[in-house]
Amino acid sequence: MFSGFYVTAVSSIQEAKTQIDVYRTGHTSLDFLILDDQSEEHVEDLLHFIHTPDSPRLRETKIIHLYTPTTSRTGHAVFGISTTPGVVKMTKPPRKARMLQTLAGLKNLPNTFTTKTTSVVSKAVEDIAAAQRTLFGNVLIAEDNPIAQNLLIKQLERFQLNVTATGNGEEALAEWEAHEPGYFSVALFDH
């Protein structure tokens, strides 16, 4: 996803702070920090760590906060928009075109991805049309996130599919076994 970029990957907040210190004392600026973490507190902590008076090279660093929307994010909107300057929230999984457009927007670069995105969109529409012609009948889904489950149900029902939704794999297997062979055209399970 980040070919052509200089990327340093770390696996903890402490490792991130160590790498940030390298930029703080070095001659290179840090354009973006991409944080894959559910915690709003970690975002605030890193933002304060970056934007200190002794860090002029980090003044323009933007944080992209990757998170999975859930209904259990106490006190936070499910699909929240960051109200903190310098922080952009993005739901997971991030799509390459969307990520690159976000990075370009944060650097005030022109959007040069439009033509490719259009062809990808038109191909996706063609693929959906083909799927609509070949997929029919009953679909079994197993999705534990109620928001994702409802979204998936609505998307599949638009194609006149009959959706049986379950909350986990065990429930889905029970549903599968409760029907005669061939009843479900396809079963979709999240990981």
Backbone hydrogen bonds, N-H to C=O, Kabsch-Sander energy under -0.5 kcal/mol:
donor,donor_aa,acceptor,acceptor_aa,energy
5,F,2,F,-2.1
7,V,5,F,-0.7
16,A,12,S,-2.0
17,K,13,I,-2.4
18,T,14,Q,-2.0
19,Q,15,E,-2.2
20,I,16,A,-2.5
21,D,17,K,-2.1
22,V,18,T,-1.1
23,Y,19,Q,-1.5
24,R,20,I,-2.4
25,T,21,D,-1.8
26,G,22,V,-1.1
30,L,57,R,-0.7
31,D,29,S,-0.6
33,L,62,K,-2.4
35,L,33,L,-0.7
35,L,64,I,-2.8
36,D,34,I,-0.6
37,D,35,L,-1.0
37,D,66,L,-1.5
43,V,39,S,-1.1
44,E,40,E,-2.3
45,D,41,E,-2.7
46,L,42,H,-2.5
47,L,43,V,-2.5
48,H,44,E,-2.5
49,F,45,D,-2.2
50,I,46,L,-2.4
51,H,47,L,-2.5
52,T,50,I,-1.6
55,S,52,T,-2.0
58,L,55,S,-1.2
59,R,56,P,-0.9
61,T,58,L,-1.6
62,K,31,D,-2.5
63,I,86,G,-3.2
64,I,33,L,-2.7
65,H,63,I,-0.6
65,H,88,V,-3.0
66,L,35,L,-3.0
66,L,64,I,-0.8
67,Y,90,M,-1.8
73,R,70,T,-0.7
74,T,72,S,-1.9
76,H,73,R,-2.5
80,G,77,A,-1.3
87,V,84,T,-1.8
88,V,63,I,-2.8
90,M,65,H,-2.8
92,K,67,Y,-2.2
99,M,95,R,-2.9
100,L,96,K,-2.8
101,Q,97,A,-2.4
102,T,98,R,-2.3
103,L,99,M,-2.7
104,A,100,L,-2.5
105,G,101,Q,-2.5
106,L,102,T,-2.4
107,K,103,L,-1.4
108,N,105,G,-1.1
109,L,104,A,-3.3
112,T,110,P,-1.0
117,T,113,F,-2.5
118,T,114,T,-2.5
119,S,115,T,-1.9
120,V,116,K,-2.2
121,V,117,T,-2.9
122,S,118,T,-2.8
123,K,119,S,-2.1
124,A,120,V,-2.4
125,V,121,V,-2.4
126,E,122,S,-2.1
127,D,123,K,-2.7
128,I,124,A,-2.6
129,A,125,V,-2.4
130,A,126,E,-2.4
131,A,127,D,-2.7
132,Q,128,I,-2.7
133,R,129,A,-1.6
134,T,130,A,-1.6
135,L,131,A,-3.0
136,F,134,T,-0.5
138,N,183,Y,-0.7
139,V,162,N,-3.2
140,L,186,V,-2.3
141,I,164,T,-2.6
142,A,188,L,-2.5
143,E,166,T,-2.4
149,Q,145,N,-2.8
150,N,146,P,-2.4
151,L,147,I,-2.2
152,L,148,A,-2.6
153,I,149,Q,-2.5
154,K,150,N,-2.3
155,Q,151,L,-2.4
156,L,152,L,-2.5
157,E,153,I,-2.7
158,R,154,K,-1.2
159,F,156,L,-1.4
160,Q,157,E,-1.8
161,L,156,L,-1.2
162,N,137,G,-2.7
163,V,161,L,-0.7
164,T,139,V,-2.9
165,A,163,V,-0.6
166,T,141,I,-2.1
172,A,168,N,-2.0
173,L,169,G,-2.6
174,A,170,E,-2.1
175,E,171,E,-2.3
176,W,172,A,-2.8
177,E,173,L,-2.6
178,A,174,A,-1.4
179,H,175,E,-0.6
179,H,176,W,-1.0
183,Y,180,E,-1.9
185,S,138,N,-3.1
186,V,138,N,-1.0
188,L,140,L,-3.2
190,D,142,A,-1.7
